Amino acid sequence: MDPKKQKPMSGRVCRRCKITYQSSVNESTSCRFHPSIFVCRRHDDQKRYYQLGPNDPPYTAKFYDCCGAEDPDDAGCTTSFHISYDDET
């Protein structure tokens, strides 16, 4: 069969990792995500979180608060089942 004529894979979109998945193969390790947000923290004030502004000092650290990963595109540090936008929370 011509790949251009195949139907696109239908499924649900995971709200954590944004991957399209099939419910029939959703397992406890299917979704890899960060349970926390990517934050910016000033080293001289460990208790204050904020968004980086144009005049912020260069010693501001950026990382995931859950695991310390510094790359915003880093693979998640936690695995679980996918959760669809259609699922109730």
C-alpha positions in Angstrom: 0.0 0.0 0.0 1.2 3.5 -0.8 2.3 5.3 2.4 0.8 8.6 1.1 -2.6 7.0 0.8 -2.6 5.5 4.4 -5.0 6.9 6.9 -3.3 9.0 9.5 -3.0 7.3 12.9 -6.0 8.2 15.0 -5.7 8.4 18.7 -5.6 10.7 21.6 -3.1 13.4 22.4 -1.5 13.2 25.8 -1.7 16.4 27.7 1.6 15.8 29.5 4.0 14.8 26.7 1.8 15.9 23.7 2.3 12.5 21.9 -0.5 10.9 20.0 -1.2 7.5 21.5 -3.6 4.6 21.3 -5.6 3.7 24.4 -5.0 0.0 23.8 -1.3 0.3 24.3 -1.2 2.9 27.1 1.0 1.4 29.8 2.4 2.7 33.1 5.6 3.7 31.4 4.2 5.1 28.1 4.4 8.7 29.0 7.6 10.5 30.0 7.2 14.0 31.4 8.3 16.5 34.0 5.7 16.8 36.9 7.0 20.3 37.6 7.5 23.4 35.5 10.6 24.9 34.0 11.6 27.7 36.4 14.2 30.4 36.7 15.7 31.0 40.1 18.2 33.6 41.1 21.2 32.2 43.0 21.3 35.1 45.5 17.6 34.6 46.5 16.7 30.9 46.7 13.1 31.5 47.6 12.0 33.7 44.7 10.8 32.3 41.4 10.2 34.5 38.4 10.2 34.7 34.6 13.5 36.0 33.1 13.3 39.6 31.9 15.6 41.5 29.6 17.6 43.1 32.4 18.0 40.0 34.6 21.5 39.1 35.6 23.4 36.3 33.8 23.7 34.2 37.0 20.0 33.3 36.9 19.6 29.5 36.7 17.0 27.9 34.5 15.9 24.3 35.2 13.0 21.9 35.9 12.1 22.2 39.5 11.3 18.5 39.8 14.7 17.1 38.8 17.1 20.0 38.0 17.4 19.3 34.3 18.7 22.5 32.6 17.6 21.8 29.1 13.9 22.8 28.4 13.8 20.0 25.8 15.1 17.3 28.2 13.2 14.1 28.3 10.9 13.9 31.3 12.1 12.5 34.7 8.9 10.7 35.5 6.9 8.0 33.7 3.2 7.1 33.9 0.1 6.4 31.8 -0.7 8.9 29.1 -3.6 11.3 30.1 -5.8 12.6 27.2 -7.3 16.0 27.0 -10.6 14.1 26.8 -10.0 12.4 30.2 -11.5 13.9 33.3 -9.0 15.2 35.9 
